[in-house]
Amino acid sequence: MKLLYKKVLSWLTGGSLFIVFAVVLGSSLSRYALNAPIQWSEEIAKYAMIYGAMFGTILCYLEGIHIRFGFVADAVPVQVQRLFNILVDITTLGSGVVLVWSGYLFVLKRGGILATGTGLPMYVFQSAMIVGGIGLTLAALIKLMERFGHRTEAQAQPQQSE
């Protein structure tokens, strides 16, 4: 399950980055070559970047390449490192739940406003908080299950050499 989740997150992160690239390129070409700016381009690029940051953050957390205080964790015994990792996972789980809840409240209060560039309701874009929070919560649950000894597909399959 973790491998599939990471693959989906990779595609979503890359897709968001591609949308940013394509929209900015198209907008630049339209603006400077045709002298006809695309009104919605900046807004779409901005929100695609936000969604991409959410997906990328979750992926980095799952891969263990997120920002952390490695000098502290590496200086303590293995049992303390394990406790630190569990505390990080519990904190991440809590942060994901808070992000979902605050995103939900934000969408309730301001989701009906129309975006000026696209004319779409803002809940389409503001839902990134909810999606990111759900994704982070799932990632933290996966990491906690791994830490407490539940076998995942990655552990059940033999490791391939790179």
Helices and strands as residue ranges (DSSP letters): H 2-33, H 41-63, H 70-73, H 78-110, H 123-147, H 153-156
